[in-house]
């Protein structure tokens, strides 16, 4: 009987000791890990991770004229300026004259201080040809600077895609 009491007491002490170690670990502040979709391969988004995709490289390579629809936060104006400087596409003011249309959204969240932009290029039939998604912080920089940076990234991604298509 004494042996049984002694074994129960030892088990309780070991269990209590293990429990106190677990509570000490949880009492210490830990940095919460963000959920992921797997191991991180490549650079961070801010460093220029690939956020764009081509659905039809042949159609993209055939585009010569481009119509740019209005996009929030003046992103369309900044894209118009950046694409005009690049000179790869003839920018037209009438969608019927264009080989493709660039459209998208540029939403700013003042709460999270981020700009989320999605850009799509579709051909005359409306079929998707190319798309890009960019998530940029602002404040600092200002919202206008973040949108300008977004436009430059979109044009850079488009240039990179077209260079890759020319090599094939």
N, C-alpha and C positions, 0 to 999 in steps of 0.2 A: 504494500500500500504506500509506504514511504517512497518507494522507487517511482511509482506512478505519479505521485504528487510532485516529486522532484523533476520528472520528465515534462510534465505539464508546465511547471514553473519555468523550466529552461526554454521550452517552445515559446511561451509568452514573452520572455525576455528577448529572445532572438527576433521574434515578430515585432515587438515594440521598438527594438533597435533599428530594424530595417525600415519601419514606418517613420521613425524620427529622421532618418537620413533622407528619405524621399521628401518629407515636408521641408527640410532645410534646403534642398535643391530648388523646390518650387517657391520658397520665400525669397530667394535671390532673384533680382531682376534679370530676365533673359531677353535677348533680342529675338523677336518673333520672326521666323522665316516666312517669306511670302510663298504662297503656293506656286508651283511651276508645272510646266507640261513636260518636264524632263531635264536632262543636263543642259547647261548653257553652252552652246557652241557659237563662237564668233563674237564680234564686238557688241557693245551695248548699243541701244537704239540711238543715244545721243552721239555715238561715234560713227553712226552711219550703217547700222545693220540693214540688211535687205528687207525692205518693207513693201516692195513693189512686185508685181507679177504681170507676165505677158500671157494673154490667152491665145493670140494668133500672131506670131512673129511676121508671117508673110503680109498680112493685112497692115500691120503697123509699119512695115518697111515701105509700103505703097502709098502711105499718106503723104500728100504734098501740101494740102491746104487744111486749115484747122479753124473751126469756129469755137469760141470760148464763151460759155454761158456765164451769167452772173453768179458769183459765189460770195457768201457772207464774209464780213470783215475785210472787204476789199481784196481778197485773195485773187479773184479773177483779174483785177487791175495789175496786181504784182506779177501774176503769171503771164499776162499779156506783155508786160514790159520785158520780163526775163526771156520769154520765148521769142519776142521780137529782136532782142539783142543777139540771141543765138543764131537766128536766121535759117534754121533748118526747115521751118514751116512758113508758108504764106498764111498770115492771119487774115481772115475774112470777117466781114460784119454781117453777112447774110448766111444763115445755116444751109440754104439750098446750094450755095456756091462751094461748100466745104466737102472735103473727102471724109472728114470725121469731126466729131464734136467732143470737146472737153467739158465735163460737168463735174460737180461735186458739192462738198459741204465743208465749212470751216466753222466749227462751233467752239466758242470759248467758254470755259467754266471758271467763273470768278471765284467759286468756292475752292476748287482744287488747283486753281491757277495754272491750267493747262489749255492748250489749243489742240483740238482733235480735228484733223483734216482727212477727207477721203476724196480722191480724185479719180475719175474714170474717163477713158477715151473710148468712144464707140464709133463704129463706122456708120455709113449712111443708112444701113438697114437696122441699126440699133444694137447690133451685136457687139459685145464687149471685146476690146482689143488689148487694153492695158489698164492697170489700176495701181494706185499707190495709197498707202495709209500712213499718216505721220502724226505723231503725238509729241508736242513740244511744250516745255514749261515757259511761263512768262511771269513777270513781276519779281525780280528782273529776269530777262530784259522786258521792255514794255510789250504790250500786246501787238503794236504795230511792227516792232522788230521781230517778234516771234512769227508773225504772219509773213513778213519779208523772208525770213530764214526758211520758212516752210516752202515758199515759192521757189527759192533757190534749190532746196533739196529735191523738189518735184522735178525741176528741169534737169538737175544733175542725174537723178535716177533715170529719167527718160533718155538722156544722152548716153548713159551707160548701157541701157537696154539696146539702143540703136547701134552703138558701136559693136556690141556682142552679136547683133543680127547681121552686121556687115561682114564680120569675120567668118560667119558660117557659109 
